[in-house]
Amino acid sequence: MKPRIIINRYSDFKIFTDHIYILMHYRSVLLLLTFSLVFMACSSTQQFAAPQLHSSLTIDGNLSDWNTSETLIETREDVNFYTTYDQNFLYIFIDVRSAFKDRAIRQSGLIVYLNDDEDLKNEIGIGIPPGTFNLLRENPGQYSSFLRNNDWMSKPENRETLTRLEDEQFSRIMIVERAGGRSDADYGFVTLNQLEVDGMNAAIGQDGRFLSIEMKIPRDGSSLYRFSGDRFWLGFAVETPNFRIQNENNYSASRQTDRYGTRQRTPQRQDIARSMGEFERWYKITLR
């Protein structure tokens, strides 16, 4: 009887270990699947199928004639993005929803990128509004001083310049071009009327609490964007100035000592940019 008991105990133990193995196996598979889903969610670009327009839109910077439930690409605390299309045009709407983002756009502009080619997706951008800081680029010497001099903002004449540009920017458009996918960009400025000659139409709404931006872009490849497909990359960016008040090498983990002898960390480029509202969002759009 003893051998039989041993065999039964061994059999029970074998069944028990088999259950443990199966449980651990499924747990491992579940964890692997969970990590895979998280990784895919973090690494994939958000995609959106834009609905076709069934009624006309007036380009006036007002969201009232949009079907917001169907055309919303993404809802965020600071800004919402919408898009739709008809046979001839693509329509884009940006609804700013926070004071911080509104100020960032007024200062550094909002650039809308559009391209059929992922590798060249930021080759052409339109800054609407261009931002008061960017309008300083039309005077290279003044813009260089703005980037390099720590006391530039403290001078009354410079503050007056920015106040003047604050109103002027809403009739201007900034063209951003990175030929061949270069990292550095060329900047040019035209009036809103000149953009309409290119077949495009745009409006900035200022009647609400914050800015709103509406665009109408030809789909036949005739616009500055030159896109003509049913699938394309759409990007939105606030690109803040690259201040050079101190040597670029000092933006690393260097530290300074204040008058009390406390060692202070020198702000890095990304810290300054983040504090000024820099951001970049990309979407892959399909016209359904």
C-alpha angles and dihedrals in degrees: 000000000000095000089050091053090050091050092049091048091049090049091050091048091049091051090048094050090046090055091049091050093049091047092049091045093054090044090054091048090049092050091047091050091048093051090046092053092048091049092049091049092051098043102039123090115239113254128205133189106214116216122232117254117250099183134036123269126216112219099226105120091259124124095201096101095047125100091232097183094059101034099047110118096183136346118219135170093247105032140004124211126208135180139177137154147205132200094290109020145045116219125206130185128188116193112193112210108177136059091227094055091042091056092045091054093046089053104036102019132232116266120203114202124195130175141146091220120072092205091056098034094127096039094106126028136167119215110213109197095015094209127239093260092056094049086064086070089078086073103049095190093051093046092050090051090049091055097044109034117080093202097047094110093049093067114095094219091056093049088050090052092054091048090054092047091049090070096034095055094072091069094045136078127203120216115207118195131181103182113212092002095295118172093229120067139216118223130208134170133218135167122261089249091057090055089056090056086063089060094259129115129198138172136187117213116214100164094091129067092271137020124283125192129202127187136186115196129183114244096207097082094257097113128085088265092057092205120149108160134101092238122054146143118260120192137181122197144172104202110191124207118277098235116206100189088133133023113289090235089062090062089076122084092307120138135209131206119234125212091274092057094252114141110233127197114243110237114253123227092254091051092055092044092050092050089054094052102259113170142151129203127183131193134182106223127200121189104224 
